[in-house]
Amino acid sequence: MTLQKRIEKAVQTLKDFQDAVDDAKHTTTDILVSISDFIDDDLNDLVDELEEVADEVGDVEEKLEVLEIALDELKEGSEAV
């Protein structure tokens, strides 16, 4: 799954949870069940997924930094010619 899709899935999970809690038709008991279900089923997976996304973003940032350094070196080399 791409990074964008994983983030979209995490956002959708949070929106679904928000909708379940905000729904005016729900009673307090239903809201508590929704919160409990979210914590039991989705929250741990969501946290794990966000941690993986954060790690991947860190890797991409490191690669970007290396590429920027290489680009600067290429620019300096072409200016010297």
N, CA and C atoms as an extended XYZ file, in Angstrom:
243
Properties=species:S:1:pos:R:3:atomname:S:1:resname:S:1:resid:I:1 pbc="F F F"
N         0.856       -1.170        0.000 N   MET     1
C         0.000        0.000        0.000 CA  MET     1
C         0.907        1.241        0.000 C   MET     1
N         0.569        2.219       -0.835 N   THR     2
C         1.394        3.418       -0.909 CA  THR     2
C         1.243        4.249        0.353 C   THR     2
N         2.204        5.119        0.563 N   LEU     3
C         2.192        5.989        1.731 CA  LEU     3
C         0.931        6.838        1.752 C   LEU     3
N         0.559        7.384        0.607 N   GLN     4
C        -0.643        8.210        0.530 CA  GLN     4
C        -1.887        7.408        0.887 C   GLN     4
N        -1.981        6.191        0.367 N   LYS     5
C        -3.152        5.350        0.657 CA  LYS     5
C        -3.220        5.013        2.149 C   LYS     5
N        -2.056        4.773        2.756 N   ARG     6
C        -2.026        4.441        4.178 CA  ARG     6
C        -2.489        5.630        5.013 C   ARG     6
N        -2.062        6.822        4.637 N   ILE     7
C        -2.490        8.020        5.360 CA  ILE     7
C        -3.983        8.239        5.159 C   ILE     7
N        -4.466        8.064        3.924 N   GLU     8
C        -5.895        8.211        3.652 CA  GLU     8
C        -6.707        7.215        4.467 C   GLU     8
N        -6.212        5.992        4.608 N   LYS     9
C        -6.914        4.977        5.401 CA  LYS     9
C        -6.976        5.390        6.863 C   LYS     9
N        -5.867        5.930        7.388 N   ALA    10
C        -5.844        6.380        8.780 CA  ALA    10
C        -6.822        7.528        8.988 C   ALA    10
N        -6.856        8.459        8.051 N   VAL    11
C        -7.782        9.588        8.151 CA  VAL    11
C        -9.218        9.089        8.090 C   VAL    11
N        -9.499        8.146        7.196 N   GLN    12
C       -10.856        7.616        7.080 CA  GLN    12
C       -11.268        6.893        8.363 C   GLN    12
N       -10.361        6.172        8.973 N   THR    13
C       -10.660        5.493       10.234 CA  THR    13
C       -11.067        6.504       11.295 C   THR    13
N       -10.321        7.592       11.386 N   LEU    14
C       -10.652        8.633       12.372 CA  LEU    14
C       -11.977        9.316       12.043 C   LEU    14
N       -12.243        9.555       10.752 N   LYS    15
C       -13.528       10.160       10.356 CA  LYS    15
C       -14.689        9.231       10.675 C   LYS    15
N       -14.519        7.935       10.418 N   ASP    16
C       -15.571        6.964       10.729 CA  ASP    16
C       -15.866        6.953       12.219 C   ASP    16
N       -14.808        6.989       13.013 N   PHE    17
C       -14.982        7.021       14.460 CA  PHE    17
C       -15.709        8.302       14.877 C   PHE    17
N       -15.301        9.416       14.321 N   GLN    18
C       -15.938       10.691       14.641 CA  GLN    18
C       -17.419       10.665       14.276 C   GLN    18
N       -17.730       10.129       13.089 N   ASP    19
C       -19.123       10.040       12.659 CA  ASP    19
C       -19.942        9.169       13.602 C   ASP    19
N       -19.352        8.066       14.040 N   ALA    20
C       -20.078        7.160       14.940 CA  ALA    20
C       -20.381        7.839       16.270 C   ALA    20
N       -19.456        8.645       16.748 N   VAL    21
C       -19.650        9.306       18.037 CA  VAL    21
C       -20.555       10.528       17.893 C   VAL    21
N       -20.460       11.237       16.769 N   ASP    22
C       -21.225       12.468       16.574 CA  ASP    22
C       -22.674       12.233       16.175 C   ASP    22
N       -22.994       11.043       15.742 N   ASP    23
C       -24.343       10.763       15.257 CA  ASP    23
C       -25.357       11.016       16.368 C   ASP    23
N       -26.274       11.941       16.118 N   ALA    24
C       -27.257       12.337       17.137 CA  ALA    24
C       -28.195       11.200       17.525 C   ALA    24
N       -28.327       10.186       16.681 N   LYS    25
C       -29.227        9.075       16.976 CA  LYS    25
C       -28.645        8.140       18.028 C   LYS    25
N       -27.352        8.236       18.274 N   HIS    26
C       -26.723        7.340       19.238 CA  HIS    26
C       -27.046        7.755       20.677 C   HIS    26
N       -27.225        6.766       21.479 N   THR    27
C       -27.374        7.013       22.908 CA  THR    27
C       -25.989        6.981       23.539 C   THR    27
N       -25.917        7.362       24.783 N   THR    28
C       -24.632        7.337       25.484 CA  THR    28
C       -24.028        5.943       25.467 C   THR    28
N       -24.855        4.932       25.656 N   THR    29
C       -24.368        3.555       25.648 CA  THR    29
C       -23.757        3.210       24.293 C   THR    29
N       -24.425        3.594       23.209 N   ASP    30
C       -23.913        3.323       21.867 CA  ASP    30
C       -22.595        4.053       21.624 C   ASP    30
N       -22.507        5.283       22.110 N   ILE    31
C       -21.273        6.047       21.952 CA  ILE    31
C       -20.142        5.358       22.707 C   ILE    31
N       -20.410        4.898       23.917 N   LEU    32
C       -19.380        4.205       24.693 CA  LEU    32
C       -18.944        2.913       24.004 C   LEU    32
N       -19.894        2.205       23.422 N   VAL    33
C       -19.558        0.989       22.679 CA  VAL    33
C       -18.699        1.339       21.468 C   VAL    33
N       -19.047        2.417       20.751 N   SER    34
C       -18.251        2.844       19.603 CA  SER    34
C       -16.832        3.201       20.016 C   SER    34
N       -16.696        3.904       21.125 N   ILE    35
C       -15.366        4.256       21.629 CA  ILE    35
C       -14.595        3.000       21.993 C   ILE    35
N       -15.250        2.091       22.680 N   SER    36
C       -14.598        0.847       23.085 CA  SER    36
C       -14.173        0.024       21.870 C   SER    36
N       -15.052       -0.086       20.884 N   ASP    37
C       -14.727       -0.827       19.658 CA  ASP    37
C       -13.547       -0.187       18.939 C   ASP    37
N       -13.578        1.134       18.869 N   PHE    38
C       -12.481        1.844       18.201 CA  PHE    38
C       -11.160        1.583       18.917 C   PHE    38
N       -11.167        1.668       20.218 N   ILE    39
C        -9.935        1.453       20.988 CA  ILE    39
C        -9.470        0.004       20.840 C   ILE    39
N       -10.400       -0.935       20.939 N   ASP    40
C       -10.037       -2.349       20.848 CA  ASP    40
C        -9.582       -2.753       19.457 C   ASP    40
N       -10.292       -2.292       18.446 N   ASP    41
C       -10.068       -2.803       17.091 CA  ASP    41
C        -9.171       -1.931       16.230 C   ASP    41
N        -9.353       -0.636       16.293 N   ASP    42
C        -8.726        0.231       15.305 CA  ASP    42
C        -7.551        1.056       15.828 C   ASP    42
N        -7.595        1.453       17.076 N   LEU    43
C        -6.602        2.398       17.571 CA  LEU    43
C        -5.188        1.829       17.535 C   LEU    43
N        -5.013        0.617       17.994 N   ASN    44
C        -3.677        0.019       17.978 CA  ASN    44
C        -3.153       -0.113       16.557 C   ASN    44
N        -4.021       -0.564       15.643 N   ASP    45
C        -3.608       -0.682       14.238 CA  ASP    45
C        -3.268        0.688       13.662 C   ASP    45
N        -4.062        1.685       14.018 N   LEU    46
C        -3.838        3.034       13.525 CA  LEU    46
C        -2.509        3.592       14.036 C   LEU    46
N        -2.221        3.391       15.306 N   VAL    47
C        -0.960        3.853       15.883 CA  VAL    47
C         0.211        3.153       15.212 C   VAL    47
N         0.109        1.839       15.032 N   ASP    48
C         1.175        1.089       14.357 CA  ASP    48
C         1.394        1.606       12.940 C   ASP    48
N         0.305        1.829       12.241 N   GLU    49
C         0.389        2.306       10.862 CA  GLU    49
C         1.027        3.689       10.812 C   GLU    49
N         0.630        4.573       11.714 N   LEU    50
C         1.201        5.916       11.732 CA  LEU    50
C         2.678        5.890       12.097 C   LEU    50
N         3.073        4.979       12.977 N   GLU    51
C         4.496        4.839       13.303 CA  GLU    51
C         5.287        4.374       12.077 C   GLU    51
N         4.735        3.443       11.317 N   GLU    52
C         5.395        2.971       10.101 CA  GLU    52
C         5.495        4.092        9.074 C   GLU    52
N         4.431        4.879        8.943 N   VAL    53
C         4.439        6.004        8.011 CA  VAL    53
C         5.501        7.018        8.442 C   VAL    53
N         5.587        7.290        9.733 N   ALA    54
C         6.590        8.225       10.236 CA  ALA    54
C         8.001        7.725        9.928 C   ALA    54
N         8.239        6.420       10.095 N   ASP    55
C         9.544        5.849        9.767 CA  ASP    55
C         9.852        6.018        8.285 C   ASP    55
N         8.872        5.746        7.444 N   GLU    56
C         9.077        5.870        6.005 CA  GLU    56
C         9.320        7.323        5.607 C   GLU    56
N         8.612        8.240        6.230 N   VAL    57
C         8.829        9.656        5.949 CA  VAL    57
C        10.256       10.042        6.336 C   VAL    57
N        10.728        9.541        7.468 N   GLY    58
C        12.103        9.800        7.884 CA  GLY    58
C        13.101        9.278        6.868 C   GLY    58
N        12.856        8.078        6.354 N   ASP    59
C        13.736        7.507        5.325 CA  ASP    59
C        13.729        8.361        4.061 C   ASP    59
N        12.559        8.810        3.662 N   VAL    60
C        12.441        9.640        2.461 CA  VAL    60
C        13.167       10.978        2.680 C   VAL    60
N        13.026       11.551        3.864 N   GLU    61
C        13.710       12.809        4.152 CA  GLU    61
C        15.224       12.644        4.087 C   GLU    61
N        15.727       11.524        4.598 N   GLU    62
C        17.167       11.260        4.532 CA  GLU    62
C        17.629       11.126        3.079 C   GLU    62
N        16.855       10.400        2.269 N   LYS    63
C        17.205       10.245        0.856 CA  LYS    63
C        17.154       11.583        0.132 C   LYS    63
N        16.172       12.406        0.471 N   LEU    64
C        16.050       13.726       -0.132 CA  LEU    64
C        17.268       14.583        0.206 C   LEU    64
N        17.710       14.505        1.435 N   GLU    65
C        18.885       15.269        1.852 CA  GLU    65
C        20.116       14.853        1.043 C   GLU    65
N        20.299       13.550        0.853 N   VAL    66
C        21.420       13.049        0.056 CA  VAL    66
C        21.310       13.544       -1.385 C   VAL    66
N        20.112       13.508       -1.942 N   LEU    67
C        19.909       13.974       -3.312 CA  LEU    67
C        20.166       15.476       -3.440 C   LEU    67
N        19.752       16.246       -2.437 N   GLU    68
C        19.993       17.686       -2.472 CA  GLU    68
C        21.487       17.990       -2.430 C   GLU    68
N        22.232       17.241       -1.630 N   ILE    69
C        23.684       17.420       -1.562 CA  ILE    69
C        24.312       17.082       -2.917 C   ILE    69
N        23.881       15.978       -3.506 N   ALA    70
C        24.407       15.579       -4.814 CA  ALA    70
C        24.075       16.630       -5.868 C   ALA    70
N        22.869       17.176       -5.824 N   LEU    71
C        22.463       18.207       -6.774 CA  LEU    71
C        23.320       19.454       -6.602 C   LEU    71
N        23.549       19.858       -5.365 N   ASP    72
C        24.411       21.015       -5.110 CA  ASP    72
C        25.812       20.782       -5.655 C   ASP    72
N        26.344       19.574       -5.471 N   GLU    73
C        27.672       19.243       -5.985 CA  GLU    73
C        27.699       19.306       -7.514 C   GLU    73
N        26.636       18.817       -8.151 N   LEU    74
C        26.548       18.883       -9.602 CA  LEU    74
C        26.485       20.333      -10.089 C   LEU    74
N        25.717       21.152       -9.390 N   LYS    75
C        25.622       22.568       -9.763 CA  LYS    75
C        26.987       23.247       -9.632 C   LYS    75
N        27.664       22.965       -8.525 N   GLU    76
C        28.988       23.558       -8.311 CA  GLU    76
C        29.962       23.087       -9.388 C   GLU    76
N        29.884       21.835       -9.790 N   GLY    77
C        30.745       21.295      -10.836 CA  GLY    77
C        30.459       21.934      -12.186 C   GLY    77
N        29.195       22.168      -12.492 N   SER    78
C        28.855       22.752      -13.791 CA  SER    78
C        29.205       24.236      -13.823 C   SER    78
N        29.184       24.906      -12.680 N   GLU    79
C        29.547       26.311      -12.619 CA  GLU    79
C        31.060       26.480      -12.788 C   GLU    79
N        31.811       25.479      -12.370 N   ALA    80
C        33.268       25.550      -12.471 CA  ALA    80
C        33.740       25.384      -13.904 C   ALA    80
N        32.898       24.779      -14.742 N   VAL    81
C        33.278       24.516      -16.150 CA  VAL    81
C        33.137       25.713      -16.987 C   VAL    81
